[in-house]
């Protein structure tokens, strides 16, 4: 997506140091056995998620629609594998993983696409596998907003609605919280972080 090719540098500067995203990534890493496989949907520049996971000796496959983002990711996280694709269009048999992460990437989809992607995630995960999600805390379906100075279309959920969606799709919600994060360029954002598990 051309808009994210243009935003790669700015996104890296403002959103690669989110302590809440880093903390959930570290938590998932600690729950996994050594050498576990992780699929990072909308991996962006690879920082902090893919970098943290590969440094903990996990195998990471990152998928992103933006070649500009992936150029940064390949430079910064050479140990990971990166795939240029629209993750919402990945096939149901894309692979098997011990965990899937999606930090602020699902929000770029419509709610119908989010639901279908979560259904595919249940097929990609091994029994007992984990799903980590970061979302913006608001209720909307494909509305136009401005992100880092450019127009994009986003969707979102309130915390209770996101938890209900995950349960409806077959996950057990391990934890979910709403926090406030202020990127370096501001303004503050209300964000939701969810850790869910597929039943063993």
N, C-alpha and C positions, 0 to 999 in steps of 0.2 A: 504494500500500500504506500503510494508516493508520499502521503502526508507524514508517515512515520520515518521514511527515508530522510526527510527534511528535518525531523525532530530528534534524530538519534543523539546528536551532541548535547542538545538542551535537556533531553530526557535523562541522559546519563548523569548530567550535572545535578539535576534537581531531585531525581527519584531513585538513585542507586544507593542511597544511604538511609533508607527507611528502617529504623530500629525494630519496628513491629514485624515487618516482612522478614527481616534478618532473624528475629527471635523465633518465628514460626518455622522458618527453614531449618534452623538449628535443632528445633524440637523434633521435626520430622526426621532429620538426619540421625538423631540419637535413638529414634524408635526403630530404625532399620538395621538389619544385619550388615556386616561388612560386605562390600561389593554389590549391594542392592542396586536395582535399576530404577531410575526415576524419569518420568516424562514431564517436561516443563512446557506447558502450553502458553504460547505468547511469551517466549523467553526473553525478548528484548535484547539488551546488551549483555546478558549473561551474568550481571551483577545486581544483587548479591546471590541469587538463588543457585544458578548453575555453578558458580565459582565456589560457594560454600560446600555444596554437595560433592563436587569432584575432589575438593581438598580433604574431604572426609572419606575418600576412597570409594565413593559410589559412582555408578555408571549413569551418565546423564545424556538424554536425547532432548534437545531443545528445538522447538518448532516456532517459527515466526514468519509472518507474511512480508516483513520488511527486510530487504537485502541490506539496507543501511544499518539497521539494528544488528543484523547477523554479522556484518563485517566487524563491528566492535566486539561481538560475542566471541567470534573465532580468535581474535587477537588476545582477548583478555582471559579466555577459558579454553586453551588449546586441548585440554584433556577431554572435553565434551564433544559430542557429535551434534551438529546443527543442521536442521532441515528447513529449506525454504518452501513453505506451504501455508495455506490457510487451514489452521487446525480444525476449524468447524467442518471442513470437507475431508478430513482424514477418514480412511476406511475403517470399518468396524474391526477388521483384522490387522490393524496397524502394528500391533505388538502386545507383549505382556510385560507389565511393570509392577514393581513393589509399591510405588507411590506415584501420584500425579500431582503436580502443582499448577496453579493458574492464578497468578498475581496480577490483578487489574487488566486481564485480557478478556475474560468472559463479558465484561461490561461493554465491549465493543460489538457485541452480538445483540440480536433481538432476543426477547425472552423465549420465543419458540426455539431459536437456535441454541440458547443456553440449555434448555431442557433436553434437546436432542444430543448435545455434546455430553451432558452428564450421563445420559443413557449409554453412550459409547464408552465413557470412562469406566462404567461398571464392568464392561467387557474387557477393557485393557488391564484392569487391576487384577492382581492375584487375590485369592480369598484372604481376607485379613489386611489387605493393602490400604494405604492411607491416601486421602485427598486433602490438599491444603489450598485454600482459596483466600484471596484478598479482593474485596469489592468496595465500591463507594456506597455509603449508607444513604440511599434515597430510593424512592419508588418511582420507576419510570420504565417505559418500553420504547426504545429507539427514538429518543428525543435529541434535537440538535443542541449542542453546547460548544463552547470554545475551550480548547485544551492547549495550553502553551502557545496561545495566540493564533491557533488555527481551528476551523470548524470541524467537528466530528459528530458522530451520532452514537449515543450511549444508552445503556439500560442499567437498572439497578434495583436492589431490594432493600427493604428494612430488615433488621436483624431477625425478627421472628419469622418473617416470610422466607428468608433465605434458609433458616433452619428447617422450616416446614418443607421446603422444596427438596432439600437434601434427604430428609427422612422419606419423603414420597418417592424418591428415586432409588431407595433401597439402602441408603447409608445410615450409620449410627453417628450422630453428632457427638464427638468427643469433647469439643470445646468451641465456643463462639463468643466473640467480644467485639464491642464497638469502641473505637479509640479516636483520638484527634491527632492528626499528623500535619505538620506544617513544612512543606518542601522549602528548599532554600529560596526559591523565588516567590513563595506564598501563593495564594492565601491558604489558610488552614482547611483541611478536608476531614470530614467524618468518615472513617473507614471501618469495615467489618473484616475480621479475620476468623476463618472457620477451619477447624480440623475435623475431618470426618473419616470414618473407617467402614470399609466394606466387610460385612460379617464373614467370618471364616467358614 
